[in-house]
Amino acid sequence: MEEQKKLTTQEKSLRINLSKAIYGSFAEIGAGQEVAANFFKVGGASGTIAKTMSAYDMKFSDAIYGAGDRYVCEDRLMRMLNHEYQLLPERLPHRIENTRFFSFADTVEVLNYERTNQGHGWMGLRFQMKPQSDYNDCVIHVKMHDNDPLQQQTSLGILGVNLIYACMFLHDPEQIILSLLDGLTTRRIEVDMFRLTGPDFTYVDNRLMALKLVKNGLTKAAMFGPDGEVMQPSEYLYKKNVLVLRGRFRPVTHVNVDMLLTSRRHFRNEADVERSRTIALTELTLNDLSPDGNIDEKDFLYRADIICSLGQNVLVSNYFEYYRLVDYLSKITKGKKTGIVMGIYALQKVFDEKTYENIRGGILECFASLFGTNVKLYIYPALRKDGTLFTLKDFEKELPNNLKSLFRYLMDNNKLEDIHDANVQNLNIISDNVLAMIKKGEDGWEKFVPHKVEEAIKQQGLFDYPKSKVADDNREAVNLT
């Protein structure tokens, strides 16, 4: 019951200090000894702290942890954890039998004197769940939003205590995430990457943890790669040309694949796009994951498995409106070209003024972000009910008179482009119909999806594909081999 109560930073620090089994070290670079200071202040720190240090000078840091090009990065954090943790059993052999060792480290950049930078940093804990066991790692990336460096340091101190306490006393990964901002708010600090690994957490799928960061409001966007490894968006997308395809991907069909492939050809042919620095993202929004307000985590992992099997990066976001997504990306890409792929019916929603009723500047304010510097929309055609093709050539006719000039302005300034080489033979594929066929175990859905998607659905029984069918398909595969 005690874990259900939200303890203060002081109470958490004291409980750790009074636990005779927990003992370890602190290495903090960039904002003082803010985390360790909390344990000293409450008393009893000698029962917890074996060592604290700060190698602020680059030469000293390199001498201890090895040379590196950057100091506020995940690689530096992991070097710090590796070095500090191995010293504990080496120098404290008499404690091995009864001690849960830990090493805490952070490397951060707080606001500079001119306040021209974004405060951010990496924080991690290497820890044992019981004495003489193998270690686990919990690594997070944080963005700091306080407008004063001293306040940022205070926030870091609170967050560090929360991380240590959660890993030592809370065994449920989601509870660990939920407790990180105890005593804080997302207006002060944001956690946009979380990874929990080790022998005691082999069951944890960190892609699901990325979703939980967004779902629980710790960040607006989180990211993982085709190998399932979580990434830190602002580091991976920094100064890159980013192309984004938003969708439900339930399941991925030939239409989704064609949208991505054709738009990527258009995007790479832009004069201001560096092909070698181009990243394609498939985006899942909370709205697409939970149209009824509830997120089916199993269904999310089904979609993640399929998208990853196609070699795609996945962005999970809470940016329902496209202009908010573009605003988020533009701060990371630093002026590099951003491309958004959407179907033409989605563009109709973008031009619907009702979408912007609660925005003071209405559609013009939001379009300033959506169609800002170096942003372009690639529009995929659709089939009308009468079988004719619906493209940008016909779009203006569908608009109210007061928006036609705005549309022409965007066309004249190369902000919108038809995907003219789309495979129109696939436009009759409706993902909802394909999903219904899969769930019912009907034959014929396979022709609507890529082969890798078909394999994943059949072998893993995704999207409620009938278990009897899974068994039959697996037996057939064995016989073929």
TINU-41914 format. One record per residue (C-alpha): residue number from 1; x, y, z. Coordinates in nm, 3 decimals, decimal comma. Each point is the difference from the previous one (the first is absolute). Layout:
N
(NUM (X Y Z))
...
//
This chain:
481
(1 (0,000 0,000 0,000))
(2 (0,290 0,233 0,068))
(3 (0,103 0,002 -0,366))
(4 (-0,348 0,126 -0,096))
(5 (0,052 0,318 0,203))
(6 (0,181 0,282 -0,176))
(7 (0,300 0,072 0,215))
(8 (0,183 0,331 -0,006))
(9 (0,354 0,026 -0,131))
(10 (0,128 0,016 0,357))
(11 (-0,200 -0,308 0,105))
(12 (0,128 -0,198 -0,297))
(13 (0,360 0,103 0,067))
(14 (-0,027 -0,091 0,366))
(15 (-0,155 -0,340 -0,067))
(16 (0,289 -0,082 -0,234))
(17 (0,254 0,124 0,256))
(18 (-0,155 -0,214 0,273))
(19 (0,002 -0,314 -0,212))
(20 (0,310 -0,189 0,106))
(21 (0,005 -0,207 -0,320))
(22 (0,026 0,291 -0,249))
(23 (0,344 0,146 -0,060))
(24 (0,164 0,166 -0,299))
(25 (0,155 0,297 -0,177))
(26 (-0,097 0,323 -0,173))
(27 (0,170 0,160 -0,302))
(28 (-0,159 0,324 -0,120))
(29 (0,120 0,232 -0,276))
(30 (-0,150 0,330 -0,107))
(31 (-0,222 0,125 0,283))
(32 (0,180 -0,062 0,328))
(33 (-0,060 -0,283 0,244))
(34 (-0,373 0,062 -0,002))
(35 (-0,117 -0,359 0,044))
(36 (0,259 -0,105 0,259))
(37 (-0,068 0,322 0,192))
(38 (-0,353 -0,118 0,084))
(39 (0,140 -0,305 0,179))
(40 (0,251 0,207 0,198))
(41 (-0,266 0,248 0,110))
(42 (-0,237 -0,251 0,160))
(43 (0,270 -0,171 0,209))
(44 (0,126 -0,355 0,010))
(45 (0,176 0,032 -0,334))
(46 (0,295 -0,208 0,120))
(47 (-0,233 -0,300 -0,018))
(48 (-0,058 0,057 -0,373))
(49 (0,285 0,191 -0,162))
(50 (0,335 -0,161 -0,065))
(51 (0,119 0,282 -0,225))
(52 (-0,111 0,316 -0,180))
(53 (0,193 0,175 -0,276))
(54 (-0,020 0,251 -0,284))
(55 (0,260 -0,005 -0,276))
(56 (-0,090 0,340 -0,147))
(57 (0,322 0,064 -0,187))
(58 (0,002 -0,180 -0,337))
(59 (0,355 -0,124 0,047))
(60 (-0,084 -0,148 0,338))
(61 (-0,317 -0,155 -0,138))
(62 (0,189 -0,151 -0,294))
(63 (0,269 -0,136 0,230))
(64 (-0,263 -0,181 0,208))
(65 (-0,261 -0,105 -0,256))
(66 (0,185 0,015 -0,332))
(67 (0,008 0,267 -0,269))
(68 (-0,316 0,096 -0,186))
(69 (-0,124 0,262 -0,243))
(70 (-0,302 0,087 0,215))
(71 (-0,053 0,015 0,373))
(72 (-0,377 0,026 0,031))
(73 (-0,095 -0,320 -0,178))
(74 (-0,102 -0,358 0,072))
(75 (0,343 -0,137 -0,082))
(76 (0,162 0,215 0,271))
(77 (-0,268 -0,104 0,250))
(78 (0,058 -0,371 -0,067))
(79 (0,377 0,045 0,036))
(80 (-0,059 0,163 0,336))
(81 (-0,224 -0,284 0,118))
(82 (0,241 -0,267 -0,125))
(83 (0,298 0,156 0,175))
(84 (-0,164 0,088 0,330))
(85 (-0,197 -0,321 0,048))
(86 (0,294 -0,236 -0,046))
(87 (0,189 0,179 0,278))
(88 (-0,259 -0,088 0,264))
(89 (0,058 -0,378 0,035))
(90 (0,373 0,050 -0,068))
(91 (0,047 0,241 0,289))
(92 (-0,275 -0,125 0,228))
(93 (0,029 -0,381 -0,009))
(94 (-0,111 -0,025 0,364))
(95 (-0,342 0,141 -0,099))
(96 (-0,075 -0,231 -0,295))
(97 (-0,205 -0,259 0,190))
(98 (-0,243 0,241 0,162))
(99 (-0,006 0,307 -0,223))
(100 (-0,207 0,109 -0,299))
(101 (0,258 0,210 -0,184))
(102 (-0,097 0,293 -0,223))
(103 (0,169 0,267 -0,205))
(104 (-0,186 0,315 -0,092))
(105 (0,129 0,230 -0,276))
(106 (-0,117 0,303 -0,192))
(107 (0,152 0,227 -0,262))
(108 (-0,203 0,313 -0,066))
(109 (-0,001 0,344 -0,156))
(110 (-0,193 0,261 0,197))
(111 (-0,090 0,346 -0,125))
(112 (0,302 0,212 -0,086))
(113 (0,045 0,357 0,117))
(114 (-0,157 0,144 -0,319))
(115 (-0,288 -0,254 0,016))
(116 (0,049 -0,089 -0,365))
(117 (0,005 -0,379 0,039))
(118 (-0,247 -0,277 0,081))
(119 (0,074 -0,160 0,335))
(120 (0,016 -0,378 -0,034))
(121 (0,192 -0,301 0,119))
(122 (0,043 -0,374 0,047))
(123 (-0,059 -0,175 0,330))
(124 (0,047 -0,365 0,088))
(125 (0,012 -0,252 0,280))
(126 (0,179 -0,336 0,004))
(127 (-0,137 -0,206 0,287))
(128 (-0,051 -0,341 0,155))
(129 (-0,338 -0,128 0,111))
(130 (0,167 -0,226 0,256))
(131 (0,358 -0,055 0,122))
(132 (0,237 -0,196 -0,226))
(133 (-0,238 0,022 -0,296))
(134 (0,073 0,134 -0,349))
(135 (-0,071 0,368 -0,051))
(136 (-0,286 0,178 -0,179))
(137 (0,011 0,336 -0,177))
(138 (-0,261 0,276 -0,009))
(139 (0,089 0,285 -0,237))
(140 (-0,203 0,314 -0,072))
(141 (0,040 0,319 -0,200))
(142 (-0,147 0,323 0,136))
(143 (-0,081 0,345 -0,132))
(144 (-0,002 0,281 0,254))
(145 (-0,248 0,286 -0,042))
(146 (0,064 0,215 0,308))
(147 (0,121 0,345 -0,108))
(148 (0,261 0,020 0,274))
(149 (0,309 -0,224 0,028))
(150 (-0,036 -0,033 0,378))
(151 (-0,357 -0,122 -0,042))
(152 (0,120 -0,247 -0,261))
(153 (0,257 -0,134 0,244))
(154 (-0,268 -0,041 0,265))
(155 (-0,221 -0,188 -0,246))
(156 (0,285 -0,233 -0,089))
(157 (0,062 -0,074 0,365))
(158 (-0,363 -0,097 0,055))
(159 (-0,011 -0,210 -0,316))
(160 (0,318 -0,186 0,094))
(161 (-0,139 -0,093 0,342))
(162 (-0,325 -0,114 -0,164))
(163 (0,192 -0,221 -0,243))
(164 (0,210 -0,167 0,270))
(165 (-0,295 -0,053 0,232))
(166 (-0,221 -0,141 -0,276))
(167 (0,261 -0,249 -0,119))
(168 (0,077 -0,115 0,353))
(169 (-0,353 -0,030 0,137))
(170 (-0,249 -0,008 -0,288))
(171 (0,015 -0,311 -0,215))
(172 (-0,267 0,084 -0,258))
(173 (0,146 0,186 -0,303))
(174 (-0,304 0,223 -0,046))
(175 (0,007 0,094 0,369))
(176 (0,366 0,094 -0,044))
(177 (-0,096 0,230 -0,289))
(178 (-0,295 0,151 0,186))
(179 (0,214 0,082 0,306))
(180 (0,278 0,180 -0,191))
(181 (-0,173 0,338 0,015))
(182 (-0,114 -0,020 0,364))
(183 (0,038 0,355 0,131))
(184 (0,044 0,133 -0,354))
(185 (-0,211 0,091 -0,304))
(186 (0,057 -0,029 -0,375))
(187 (0,019 0,377 -0,008))
(188 (0,328 -0,040 0,187))
(189 (0,142 -0,322 -0,135))
(190 (-0,081 -0,249 -0,275))
(191 (0,113 -0,363 -0,035))
(192 (0,007 -0,090 -0,368))
(193 (0,197 -0,326 0,012))
(194 (-0,014 -0,289 0,246))
(195 (0,177 -0,335 -0,018))
(196 (-0,007 -0,273 0,262))
(197 (0,218 -0,307 -0,058))
(198 (0,160 -0,282 0,197))
(199 (-0,064 -0,351 0,127))
(200 (-0,283 0,112 0,228))
(201 (-0,180 0,179 -0,284))
(202 (0,036 -0,235 -0,296))
(203 (-0,379 0,012 -0,039))
(204 (-0,001 0,377 -0,061))
(205 (-0,065 0,117 -0,356))
(206 (0,149 0,348 -0,010))
(207 (-0,212 0,089 -0,303))
(208 (-0,296 -0,027 0,235))
(209 (0,186 0,220 0,249))
(210 (0,033 0,263 -0,276))
(211 (-0,377 -0,010 -0,042))
(212 (-0,049 0,030 0,377))
(213 (0,217 0,314 0,011))
(214 (-0,236 0,166 -0,247))
(215 (-0,320 -0,150 0,142))
(216 (0,085 0,112 0,354))
(217 (0,096 0,351 -0,110))
(218 (0,374 -0,008 0,077))
(219 (0,068 0,108 -0,359))
(220 (-0,187 0,076 -0,322))
(221 (0,204 -0,233 -0,220))
(222 (0,220 -0,307 0,036))
(223 (0,179 -0,210 -0,258))
(224 (0,139 -0,347 -0,071))
(225 (0,181 -0,157 -0,293))
(226 (-0,061 -0,306 -0,218))
(227 (0,206 -0,211 0,243))
(228 (-0,239 0,096 0,280))
(229 (0,261 0,211 0,180))
(230 (-0,132 0,326 0,141))
(231 (0,161 0,321 -0,127))
(232 (0,022 0,356 0,118))
(233 (-0,178 0,202 -0,274))
(234 (0,189 0,329 0,027))
(235 (0,332 -0,183 -0,026))
(236 (-0,093 -0,237 -0,282))
(237 (-0,186 0,260 -0,211))
(238 (0,234 0,294 0,065))
(239 (0,057 0,197 -0,322))
(240 (-0,148 -0,281 -0,211))
(241 (-0,245 0,016 -0,289))
(242 (-0,304 -0,175 0,145))
(243 (-0,288 -0,156 -0,194))
(244 (-0,303 -0,108 0,205))
(245 (-0,286 -0,233 -0,085))
(246 (-0,281 -0,001 0,254))
(247 (-0,241 -0,290 0,010))
(248 (-0,178 -0,265 0,202))
(249 (0,190 -0,284 -0,174))
(250 (-0,265 -0,247 0,108))
(251 (0,137 -0,182 -0,189))
(252 (0,264 0,142 -0,235))
(253 (-0,132 -0,043 -0,355))
(254 (0,146 0,051 -0,348))
(255 (-0,146 0,352 0,009))
(256 (0,206 0,096 0,307))
(257 (0,318 -0,136 -0,156))
(258 (-0,064 0,176 -0,330))
(259 (-0,069 0,329 0,179))
(260 (0,336 -0,020 0,173))
(261 (0,203 -0,116 -0,301))
(262 (-0,145 0,246 -0,251))
(263 (0,014 0,300 0,235))
(264 (0,358 -0,086 0,090))
(265 (0,095 0,017 -0,369))
(266 (-0,163 0,343 -0,025))
(267 (0,160 0,117 0,325))
(268 (0,351 -0,108 -0,095))
(269 (-0,026 0,184 -0,331))
(270 (-0,050 0,333 0,177))
(271 (0,295 0,232 -0,059))
(272 (0,041 0,075 0,372))
(273 (-0,010 -0,362 0,122))
(274 (0,321 -0,186 0,080))
(275 (-0,064 -0,362 -0,086))
(276 (0,263 -0,124 0,243))
(277 (-0,171 0,187 0,284))
(278 (-0,357 -0,108 -0,068))
(279 (-0,210 -0,186 0,259))
(280 (-0,343 -0,151 -0,065))
(281 (-0,238 -0,034 0,295))
(282 (-0,327 -0,184 0,036))
(283 (-0,207 0,177 0,262))
(284 (-0,264 -0,140 0,233))
(285 (-0,201 0,257 0,194))
(286 (-0,183 -0,072 0,325))
(287 (-0,318 0,092 -0,184))
(288 (0,060 -0,276 -0,256))
(289 (0,091 -0,242 0,278))
(290 (-0,298 0,080 0,221))
(291 (-0,301 0,131 -0,197))
(292 (-0,223 -0,101 0,294))
(293 (0,237 0,136 0,265))
(294 (0,153 -0,336 0,092))
(295 (0,331 -0,126 -0,137))
(296 (0,026 -0,371 -0,076))
(297 (0,367 -0,063 0,076))
(298 (-0,004 -0,338 -0,173))
(299 (-0,140 0,159 -0,315))
(300 (0,268 0,272 0,018))
(301 (0,274 -0,263 0,013))
(302 (-0,158 -0,182 -0,295))
(303 (0,031 0,315 -0,208))
(304 (0,348 0,070 0,132))
(305 (0,113 -0,353 -0,091))
(306 (-0,125 0,037 -0,356))
(307 (0,141 0,349 -0,057))
(308 (0,336 -0,107 0,143))
(309 (0,002 -0,312 -0,221))
(310 (-0,009 0,238 -0,298))
(311 (0,310 0,180 0,128))
(312 (-0,177 0,321 0,102))
(313 (0,058 0,243 0,286))
(314 (-0,306 0,066 0,216))
(315 (-0,097 0,328 0,165))
(316 (-0,274 -0,019 0,265))
(317 (-0,149 0,344 0,059))
(318 (-0,281 0,193 0,161))
(319 (-0,006 0,257 -0,281))
(320 (-0,348 -0,048 -0,143))
(321 (0,028 0,309 -0,223))
(322 (0,261 -0,007 -0,273))
(323 (0,115 0,355 0,071))
(324 (0,102 -0,100 0,354))
(325 (0,201 -0,292 -0,136))
(326 (0,178 0,226 -0,249))
(327 (0,073 0,257 0,270))
(328 (0,155 -0,276 0,216))
(329 (0,214 -0,133 -0,285))
(330 (0,117 0,341 -0,119))
(331 (0,157 0,071 0,340))
(332 (0,207 -0,318 -0,037))
(333 (0,089 0,011 -0,370))
(334 (0,117 0,363 0,026))
(335 (-0,133 0,118 -0,336))
(336 (0,060 -0,318 -0,197))
(337 (-0,282 -0,095 -0,235))
(338 (-0,291 -0,193 0,150))
(339 (-0,245 -0,197 -0,210))
(340 (-0,346 -0,118 0,107))
(341 (-0,177 -0,274 -0,195))
(342 (-0,378 -0,006 0,015))
(343 (-0,300 -0,119 -0,195))
(344 (-0,208 0,262 -0,174))
(345 (-0,296 -0,055 0,233))
(346 (0,230 0,076 0,295))
(347 (0,087 0,327 -0,178))
(348 (-0,370 0,086 -0,003))
(349 (0,004 -0,020 0,381))
(350 (0,307 0,224 0,008))
(351 (-0,196 0,264 -0,195))
(352 (-0,307 -0,033 0,225))
(353 (-0,021 0,326 0,196))
(354 (-0,196 -0,172 0,280))
(355 (0,327 -0,174 0,097))
(356 (0,142 0,336 0,109))
(357 (-0,301 0,154 0,176))
(358 (0,177 0,008 0,338))
(359 (0,318 0,160 -0,139))
(360 (0,011 0,379 0,030))
(361 (0,154 0,044 -0,345))
(362 (-0,217 -0,270 -0,156))
(363 (0,110 -0,178 -0,314))
(364 (0,260 0,266 -0,090))
(365 (0,188 -0,038 0,328))
(366 (0,013 -0,379 -0,035))
(367 (0,091 0,008 -0,368))
(368 (0,296 0,223 0,089))
(369 (0,142 -0,300 0,191))
(370 (-0,118 -0,273 -0,234))
(371 (0,128 0,167 -0,315))
(372 (0,292 0,183 0,156))
(373 (0,357 0,015 -0,119))
(374 (0,106 -0,313 -0,185))
(375 (-0,318 -0,201 0,049))
(376 (-0,180 -0,175 -0,284))
(377 (-0,303 -0,228 -0,020))
(378 (-0,009 -0,293 -0,242))
(379 (-0,358 -0,091 -0,082))
(380 (-0,101 -0,355 -0,087))
(381 (-0,304 -0,035 -0,230))
(382 (-0,323 -0,184 0,074))
(383 (-0,275 -0,168 -0,197))
(384 (-0,340 0,165 0,002))
(385 (-0,315 -0,208 0,024))
(386 (-0,051 0,041 -0,374))
(387 (0,345 -0,149 -0,065))
(388 (0,171 0,325 -0,103))
(389 (0,331 0,114 0,151))
(390 (-0,004 0,279 0,259))
(391 (0,321 0,210 -0,009))
(392 (0,114 0,354 0,072))
(393 (-0,122 0,099 -0,347))
(394 (-0,355 -0,049 0,124))
(395 (0,056 0,107 0,361))
(396 (-0,058 0,372 -0,046))
(397 (-0,350 -0,065 -0,137))
(398 (-0,095 -0,164 0,330))
(399 (0,112 0,297 0,213))
(400 (-0,217 0,287 0,126))
(401 (0,060 0,321 -0,196))
(402 (0,177 0,170 0,293))
(403 (0,273 -0,268 0,003))
(404 (0,069 -0,032 -0,371))
(405 (0,252 0,285 -0,011))
(406 (0,183 -0,150 0,299))
(407 (0,021 -0,333 -0,181))
(408 (0,130 0,165 -0,317))
(409 (0,263 0,184 0,203))
(410 (0,128 -0,328 0,141))
(411 (0,006 -0,161 -0,343))
(412 (0,181 0,299 -0,153))
(413 (0,264 -0,015 0,273))
(414 (0,068 -0,372 -0,037))
(415 (-0,147 -0,097 0,338))
(416 (-0,226 -0,272 -0,141))
(417 (0,079 -0,269 -0,255))
(418 (-0,200 -0,281 -0,156))
(419 (0,149 -0,349 0,022))
(420 (-0,067 -0,052 -0,369))
(421 (0,175 -0,338 -0,023))
(422 (-0,220 -0,175 0,258))
(423 (-0,104 -0,356 -0,073))
(424 (-0,367 0,066 -0,067))
(425 (-0,070 -0,375 -0,024))
(426 (0,028 -0,016 0,379))
(427 (-0,233 0,289 0,080))
(428 (-0,294 -0,234 0,051))
(429 (0,174 -0,159 0,301))
(430 (-0,176 0,103 0,322))
(431 (0,194 -0,093 0,314))
(432 (-0,317 -0,045 0,209))
(433 (-0,127 -0,258 -0,249))
(434 (0,335 -0,181 0,001))
(435 (-0,001 -0,006 0,381))
(436 (-0,351 -0,148 0,005))
(437 (0,108 -0,276 -0,239))
(438 (0,302 -0,082 0,219))
(439 (-0,208 -0,023 0,318))
(440 (-0,258 -0,226 -0,167))
(441 (0,269 -0,223 -0,148))
(442 (-0,128 0,064 -0,352))
(443 (0,222 -0,084 -0,296))
(444 (0,127 0,264 -0,239))
(445 (0,118 0,277 0,233))
(446 (0,362 -0,096 -0,069))
(447 (0,000 0,171 -0,340))
(448 (-0,067 0,337 0,164))
(449 (0,308 0,006 0,225))
(450 (0,379 -0,035 -0,050))
(451 (0,138 -0,353 0,032))
(452 (0,185 0,080 0,324))
(453 (-0,321 0,128 0,152))
(454 (-0,181 -0,317 -0,104))
(455 (0,274 -0,213 0,156))
(456 (-0,008 0,194 0,328))
(457 (-0,378 -0,021 0,030))
(458 (-0,010 -0,372 -0,070))
(459 (0,300 -0,105 0,208))
(460 (-0,086 0,214 0,303))
(461 (-0,378 0,001 -0,022))
(462 (-0,014 0,381 -0,013))
(463 (-0,326 0,196 -0,015))
(464 (-0,198 -0,295 0,143))
(465 (0,087 -0,220 -0,296))
(466 (-0,171 -0,331 0,097))
(467 (0,221 -0,233 0,206))
(468 (-0,110 -0,300 -0,207))
(469 (0,126 0,180 -0,310))
(470 (0,334 0,076 0,171))
(471 (0,048 -0,370 0,076))
(472 (-0,090 -0,101 -0,357))
(473 (0,232 0,263 -0,150))
(474 (0,289 -0,104 0,224))
(475 (-0,046 -0,367 -0,090))
(476 (-0,007 0,091 -0,367))
(477 (0,323 0,199 0,039))
(478 (0,170 -0,296 0,170))
(479 (-0,110 -0,238 -0,278))
(480 (0,135 0,236 -0,267))
(481 (0,341 -0,002 0,164))
//
